[in-house]
Structure formats: C-alpha cells, structure tokens
C-alpha cells in the first residue's frame, strides 16, 4: 500500500532508497514545487535552482504559457501513434524546421533516442549515399563525451562508470581528443572513405562545461564537408538559448533564422539533435533535424517511436520555443552569463579553493582546487543547499552552474553572493 501520509524529506528519501534502483546519487533535498528560477522542498524551504534539470528548464519551472499549452492539448488528444495522422504534428514539423532552418525533422522523446536516431541516420546515409561498404561505417566522437546511456552510446563513452561491465560494446566508433582539429583530420585520414560522421557536443556539459576554441565548430564542419563526412551536433543540453545563442554552434548569434551576423558565424550541422528545453522541461520531447539529402534515406518501418511526434509533445514544444523567442532568453543568457563569469572570476582571484571559471551564456562551471576523487565539490554543493542554492558537482571537482534563463540580474547577483559566501568557508 502507498503511504500517502509520508510528507517529510527524510522519509521520502528513504522510500526512494528502498524501492528505487540506486542509479543516481541525488543531493539530499526533496523538491515539491517549482516556479520560475525557484524550487521549494517539502518542508517549504525556497531555493534558487542552478541546475535547471540539466538545462531542460531553460524557460523556468512551470512556465504558465507552456503549462497552459499542455493542459489545453491534454483535454483534446494526447496520443494517436504514427499509425494515423494527427492535427498537430504537421504544423509542429513545419514550425520546427522553419525555426531552425532545416528541411525535415524526425520527432522522438528523449535525448538518448535523439542520439540513437542520428547514429542510425548517419550510418544509413553512409551506406546509401556515400557508398560505404555495408557494416564498415565509422562515426568519429570526442573523448569525455556524454550523449546518453543506451548500450550503443556507452560503447563510445570514456566514463568508466557509464561503460563498465555493460559489454559487449557496439563497434563502429573512433574517439579523438575534444577540441582538436588535427586529431579529427588524422582520424578521417586513418579510416578513409568509411567515415560517415563526426558526432560532437559544441560544449561538453557533463565533462565539466568544456568550451572549445572559438573557431573549433566552424573548422570541424569545414573538415567534414571537405571529406564528405556528416557533421552531427548534439545540442540536447547546449541548445535552445542556453549558451547565449539559439544554438551553441551559432557562435555568438542570437537570431532565429538568417541575418547578416549569422552568415559569418553560424555553423549549420548536417544533423542537429535537440531535446531537454525543447519542451521547457514539461514533457519528454526530442528531435533530429536534417535536410532532405540526409533525412530522405529513412523509409516507412525503418525507425520510429509510439510516442514520438504525439499531439501533446507538439503543442508543448511549439509554445516552449515561442517563449524563448518572445522573452529573448538567448540575449538574457548571454548578458547574465558575462556578468556571472565576471563575478566568479573575482572570487577565483581572491580564493585558493577555486582555480578556474569557464562557460558560455548561462552554462558555466567552477573548478575546485582539489583532486577529482575528493569530496570537496560535493561538500560545497551540500553547503550551497543549506544556503538556498541548488547545484551539483560533475567529474569530482567541478561544479556546474546552469540556472533557468528567465533569471533577472538582481537574482543572479544574489546567487553570486551566496556562492562566494559558501565557497569562502572552504578556503584553506
């Protein structure tokens, strides 16, 4: 029997520990409500959310416009499967392809499904369009990547926790150093015409917000074009305005569609993978976009999902993207990101416990001056929680900061104050 009377944090955490698989290590806080940049625990304590559900809640928690779109559509039609047409999907596909500048979209649900879709699409294109011998296609990836946790994806992961004891692993992937154009050229040369694609995150979020050289994406795309290799951008975490532009591969461009500035800075991937904030964190929605020359290799029965492209997802995603545009969230992320890094740099200059701040837009991280196997970053995050701000460490000694993009300057400065106050108590 479900214990409806359970209401305090300790009992609720114990329930998860007893009945749930132990595949996560959450911060010890039990959340019950969210609004904008804030969340509240079951005891009613209020926190700034500085993780945004791994950048899924760019538009803020429970944005009223997105919730209204969800509620309205949920009362009309939620799921038909793709056995039939529905009255939302075509309009959504037209909206999304126009918004991001592609011919076609293949709708899915989760980020990992999006990556798997892109891998299948790339391989099929390689065999049918590039003429790679069947079973010989190679996709180049970057070390320290995080693209999901399916069996195929973890086959090219360098994270021992994600990969360990889940073999045998899927072949067909070659890993190179991130942000290394020469390594990309060498890998293409070594594998010849069998290289079908290069899959990369414009910024590596899980790896600790690793930001590449300003010209890395453009140079990588150029190398791919020269060698008839598909350039695949995984923008599940970096996309939808998080880094101060609509897509991180846009460089510094904040527009939707063509503009003079975009012509010089935008790197259009051959395949674009989106998820997370595509729904504002309200519903699982992901998408893979490509032009006809690539997307048309997929024929009926060759790929799909019962829930992919369902009416509820379509309504939510359209409204979520309208919010990004109407509220100028990319511009806000860029402006506040510069302010945040400036304030964090002041802290780095004063304290020995922090060695570095890096990031772009409102996807940032600080590097704690301790070993990756120490508990210092975790302990700092627990202390931040006590002081009203929620963040999580990654890769041991790195703390990622990614608040909702609806944050105001006043709120951001208050958060900077909390962070410095908390981190300073760990100064040696």
N, C-alpha and C positions, 0 to 999 in steps of 0.2 A: 504494500500500500504506500502511496506517495504521501510524504509527511508535509501537508500543507502548512502546518504551523511553524515550520522552520523559517526563521527570519533573520538570524544574526550571522555575521560574516564567518565566524569560526565553524559553525555547524554546516553552513553551505559549502565551505571549502572541504570539510570532512566528507560531505556527500560526494563531491567530485572525486576526491581521493579514493573513496571506497568503490564507487560504481563506474567511474570513467577510466579509460585507458590512460596510462601515465606517459603520454607522448608530448606533453607540454610542461613547462616549468613557469607558471604564471607568477607575477608579482602578487604578494599577499593582500589583495584588495578585491572586494566583491561588488561589482557595479550593478546598479538597478535603474539608473535614469541618465539620459544624456540630452543636452540642448546646446547647440552652437559649439563653442570651444570647451564647454564644461561637461563633467560627468559627476554623478553622486553615488556613493556607496549605500548599502542597505541601511546603514545607521544614519544616513543623511549628510555625511561629510562631503563637501564640494571640492573638486579637483580640476585643475587645468589638464586637458588631455594632450600630451605631447607625443603621442604615437599615431593617433588618427586611424586605429585599426590597420596599421601598416599601410597608411596612405589611402585607405578606402573611403575615409570620411572627410575628403577634401572640402566638401560643401558644408561641413559642420554636422553635428549629431541632429537627427530628426528634423532636417530642414522642412519647414511646413509645406513648401511647394512640392517637394518630392514625395512627402508623406501623403499629400492630397492626391497626387497622380496615382500613387499605389492604391489608396483607398477607393478612388473612383473606378479604376480599372478592375480592381478585385471584385467589385459588385456587378461587373458586366460579363467578363470572361477571363479566365486565368490560364487555361491550357487547352490546346487542341491536338498537340503533337504536330509534326510536319506531314502527317498523312493528309491534312487538309490545308487550304489557305486560311489565313485569318485576317481580320480587317486592320491589324496594327503592324504586321511585320513588314509589308512592302513600304509603308510610309516611314517606318523606322530605318529600313535599309537605305532608302533614298536620303533621309536626313543625315545618317551617319556617314555615308560615302561623300556627300557634299561637304559636311563639316570638316572631314579630314583629307579630302581630295583624292579619293580612290574610286575605281570603277565598281568594285564589288566588296561585300562583306560576308563572312561566314560566321553566324552567331553561335556562341556557346555559352557556358555558365560560369566556370571558374577559370582562374588564371592558368592553372596547370593544364586544363583542357585546351586553352588557347595555345599554349606552347606545343602540346602534342599535335594539335591541328596544323600549326605552322611547320612542324617537322615532317608530317605526312605530306603536306602540300609541297614543300621544298623537294622532298625525295621524288615525288611523282613527277614534278616539273623536270627534275634532273633526268629521269629516265625517258620521258615522253617528248621533251622539248630540247634538252641539251644533248641527248643521245648517250647518256652514261649506261654502261652495261648493267643489266638488272642485278641488284644485290650488291653493287660496288659503290654506291653513293656515299660520299663523305660530307659531314657537316662540321665546320670548324667552330669551336666555342672558346670562351675565355676562362682562364683559371679563376678560382674563387667565385664562380658564378652561383646564382640562385635563380632557377627557373621553375621550381616546383618540386614535388616529391613522388611523382609516379616512378615506376620501375625504369622506364626509358630515361627519364630526366636525371634520376640519381646515378645512372650509369656514367654520366659525364660530369658528375659533381666531384669537387676536391675536398668536400667536407666529410671527414671520417664518420661522424655521427649520422649524417644523411645517407651515406653509402654503405657503411659497414654491415656485413652479414645479410645483405639483400640480393646477392648474386644468384645465378649468373647474370651478367650485365649485357645490355644491348650494345652491339658493336656499331661502328659507323661514325664515330665521333673522334675528333682530334682537338686536344686542348692546347692553347697557346697562352702566353702572358697577356694579361689585360693591358690595354693602352700601349700596344707595341706593334706599330705598323710593319716593321721589318719582320717580326715573327709571323704576322699574317701573310706577308709575301712569301716567306720561306715555306710555310705550311701549304700554300697553294701550289708552289713550285714542286714540293716534295710529293704531292698527291695528284698532280696533273689535272687532267680533264675530269677526274672523278669527283672533284669538289663541287657540290651542289649549292652550298650556302654557308654564310657566316652568321651565327646567332649570337647576339650581344646585348647586354644592358647598357644604355647610354651612361648611366651612373649605377654602380653596383651598390644597392641598398643594404642587403644582408651582410655583405662583406665589410660594412663599416662606412658606407657613403664614400666609396672610392670614386673620385671625379677624374676623368681623363683630361688630357691636354685639349685645349680649345678646338684644335683642328683634327682631333682624332676621328670623330664620326665622319667628317667630310672626307678625310683621307682614306678611311676604311671603305666607305661607299665607292670612292673612285677606284680603289684597287679591285673591289668586287666587280664593278662594271667592266673594267679592262679585261677581266678574266672570265666573264660570263658566269659569275657566281652571285646568287641571290643574297642581298643584304637584308637581314632579318632583325628588326629592332624589337626587343622585349621591353615595352613601355608600360607594363602592368602596374608597377609602382611609381615610375617617374612621370608617367603621362597625366593628362587631364590637369594641367596647370601647376602641378606640384613644384616644379623647379623654376618657376617664373616665366615659363612659356608653355604654350598648349602641349607641346611635346618636348622632351629633353633634347631630342635630335634636331630641334629647331634652333639650337644655339640660343640667341637672345631674342628671338622673335616671339611676340605675344599675340599675334593675329590668328584668326581662323580664316584660312583661305589665302589667296595670293596678295602680295603687297610688294612695294619696292624693296623694303628691308628683307623680306623673306627670300626674295630672289637670290640674294647674296649669301644667306645664312642657312636656309632650310635644306636639310638632307632628307629627301624622301626615301624611305625604305622600300624595298621590293615587297616585303611582307611586314606589316605592323601588327603587333599583338597588344591588346588593351584589356583591362579588367578593373577590379577594385573600384576606383572612384567613378567608373563608367555608370554606376548606379547610385553614387553618393553613399555607399555602404548600406543601402536599404535592402538590396536583393542581389543574389549572385548573377552577375552579367559579365560576360567576356566577349571579345570579338577579334576576329582576324581579318585584316583588310589587305587587299592586293588589287592590282589592275587585271584586266581580262586575260592578258597573255599568261599570267600565272594562275589565276583563280579558275579559269575555264578547264583546267585539267581534272577537276573534281566533277564526277558524274553521279547521277542518282544511285543510291545504295552504297557509295564508296566511303561516306563519312557522315556523321550526324549525331543528334542527341535528342532524346524525347523532350527535354525542357528547353533546348536551345532555340531562341527566337520566339519564346512564348509571349502572348499578348501583355502579360503583366511586366515582364522584363523590358519589352519595347517601350511601354508607356513611362516606366520609371527612368530608363536611360535617356530618353529624349528630354525629360524635364531636368534631369541631373545636368546634362550638358547645357541646357538653356540657362540654368543657374550660374554655371561657370562663366558663360558669356555675359549675361546681364549684370552680374555682380563684379565683373572684371577681376576674377580671382587670380588669374595669371599675373596681372600687374601688381596686385596686392602681395602675392607671394614673392615677387622679385624685390619689391621695395622693402618689405619686412625682413626678407632673408638677408639683405645687405645690412640692415640695422642689427639683426641678431648676430651675425658673424662679427660685426664691429664690436658689439658689447662683449661677446665671448672672447674676442682677441684681447680685450682689456683684461679680462680675467686670466687668460693664458699668460699675459705679460707679468701679472702680479703673483701668480701661484705656481709652485713647483709641481703640484699634484696633477696639473693638466699640461699636456705638451703640445697640443695642436687642436685647431678647429678647422673644419672643412665642410664644403657642401655647395649647394646651388639652390636658389629660391628658398623654400621652407622645407628642404630636405638637407639636414645638417647633422654633424656629429662632432663630439669632442673625444679626444684620445687621452685616456687616463695614463699617467706616468707610473705604470706598474705592469707586471707581466700578464699575458693573456690568461694564465691559469690562476691568477689571484682572484679574490672575491671583492676587490675594491670597487669596481664599477657597479657590481650588484648591490653592495652596501650603500653606495651613493644613491642608487635608484630607490632603495627602501627608505633612505632618509628624505629624498625628494618627495616620496609619497606622504611621509609624515608632515611635510611642509606644504602639501596641497598641489603637487605637480606629479604627473604620471609619465614615466619614460622607462625604456628597457635597454639593457646592455646587449651588445652583439659582438661576437668574436672575442669575448672575455673582457677586454679592457677598453672597449669603445661604447659610448652611449649615443644612441641616435635620438635626434630631436625633430619631430615632424608634426607640428600642430595643425589643426584644421585651417584652411586658407581664409576663412572668414574672420580670423583674429584681427583685432584692432591694434594700433600702435601702443595705446595705453596698456592693453592686456599683455602685449609682448614684452614691454619694458618691466612690467610686474613679474613676469615669468623669468626674465633675465636676473632680476633681483633675487628671486627665490633660488635660482640655480647657483648664483655666485655665493649667496649666504650658505647654502648647503654644502657646496663643494669645498668652501674655505674651511669648514670644520674638519675636513680630512687632510688638511695641509700638515706635512711632517715638520 
